[in-house]
Amino acid sequence: MNNTFAFKGYVGSAEVDTESKALVGKLLFIRDVIAYSAETPDGLEKAFREAVDDYLETCKQLGQEPDFPCKGSFNVRVGVDLHREVAMCARAKGMGLNEFVCHALTIAIQRPDRTIVEHSHKIQHEVVIVRPGHRIEQVIASGQPTQWETGYATH
C-alpha cells in the first residue's frame, strides 16, 4: 500500500480523516504547511498536484524561493560514543565518515527486513627468498614456501 504522491520533486501524504470521512494530505519534508483534501483517491492526487502548482506559483508571485524537500544533507545527532565508533569503523574500512554513513543507509533501505552481516578476510603474504644451501627448517620458521624441492624450498 502506497500512501504518498510525488510530483515535481515534491512528496505528499494521503490519509483518511475519520471524523470528516474525507481524504486529506499535506506536502512532506518542507517547512511550509501546504494541505489538501478530496473525497476520492483520484481527487486527492489531483488536489496534491494542484497544491504543488499553487505553492510554486504563490512563491513566484511573492518573490520567494520555494522550500524544496530532501536537499541531500541532514544533521543526525548520535551521541559521542556512537560517533567515535562509527568514525573508527569508517577509518578501518578506508572510508570517510560521510561515505560510510551513506553506505550504511543504502544497505538499510535495500534490505530493511534482513540482518546485515559483513564478512571479510585479510590475507597477508610473506615472500621468502631462499638461497641455495639453506635448509627447509630455516624457511619454515620465516614463512610457508609455495613449492618444495629435494630438501629445499623455492618461491
N, C-alpha and C positions, 0 to 999 in steps of 0.2 A: 504494500500500500504506500503510495507516494502522497505526501500532504504538503508539497511545495510546488510553486511555479517558478519558471525562470524566463526572463525577458530583458534584453539589452544589458546584460550583466547584473541585473537585479534579481533577488530571490524573494518570493513572497510566501507567506504561510496560508494554509487552508484548514480551517477548523469549523466545528459546529458550536454555535451558541445555543445551549439547551433551553435557556429562558425564552429567547425570542424565536427559537426554531429556525434561525437563519444561518447561512454560511458566512463566515467572516474571515478576514485575513489582514495581514499588515506586512509592509516591507521589512525584511530582516537584515540585520547586520549594518544598519546605518543609525546615526544619532537622531535624525528627524523622524517623527512619528507620522506615518502615512498608512491609513487604514482603508479598507474597502469591504463591501458586503454584497450578497446576492441571495437568490432563492434556489439556484441550481448550481451544480458544479461547473457547467459551461458558462453560466452567468458570472460565477466567481472568477474564473480565469479571465473573462473579458473585463471585469471590473479591475482585476490586478493589472492587466496591460494598460488600461486607461489611467490607472493611478500612477503608473510609471511615467507614461507620456505627460500627464498633468504635472507631476512633480518636476520633470525636466523642463517643461515649458515655464512653469512658475519661477524656477531658479533662473532661467534665462531672462525672463521679464524683470526680475529683481536685481539682475546683475551679480548673482551669487553663484559660486561654484557648487554644483550638487554633490552631496555626500555619495561616495561610491563604496559598496561593500567589499570587504576582504581585499585590501590593498596589497597583501603579500608579506606583511610583517605584523607581529604582535608580541606583547610582553607576557612572559609567563613567570610567575613567582613560585619557585620550587623549594626554597629554603637553602641554607648554607651547605648542609651536609650532602643533599642530593646534587646541588650544583657542582660541588667538588668531585663527587663520584662520577658524574656524567662527564665532566671535563677531563678527568683522569682516564676514563674509558675511551673517550674520543681520541685522546693523545696516544693511547696504547694501540689504537687501530689506525693511527696515522691520518686522522681526520680532524678538521676544525670542529668546534662546538656546533656551529650552525649546520654544517653538513651532517654531523652525527644526529642532531635532533630532527632534521628533515628526513633522514633515512629512517629513523625510528618511527616517525609519524606516518611515513609512506607504508611501512610494514604494518603498522597498526590499522590503517584504513583498508588495506588489501585483505587482511586476514583477521577481522575483528573477533571471530569465534574460535580462533586457534591460539595455542600457546606457542610462542616463538622461542626456538632453541637455536642458538648459533654454535656451530662446532667448527673448529679449525685445528690443523696440525702445523706445528712449527718444526721443520727439519733443518738440522744444522749438519752440514757436510764438512769433513776434515780431509784435506788432501795430504797424503803422506808420501814423501819421496823416499824410495828405498834404493840405497846404493848397493852395488854388488858386494857380497861378503857379510852383510848384516843378517842376522838370524831372524826367523819368523817371530820369536817371542818378543824381540825388541819392537817389531812392527805392531803386534797386538796391543802392547802397552800404550802405544800412541794413537791407536785408531783401528778401525776394521778395514783390511785390504779388500779389494774387489776381485782380484784374481790370485790364484795360488800357483806357484811353480815349485819344482822339487826343492823343498827346504827354504824357498824364498818367496816373498810377496812382491807383486807388481801392481801398479795402479795406472 
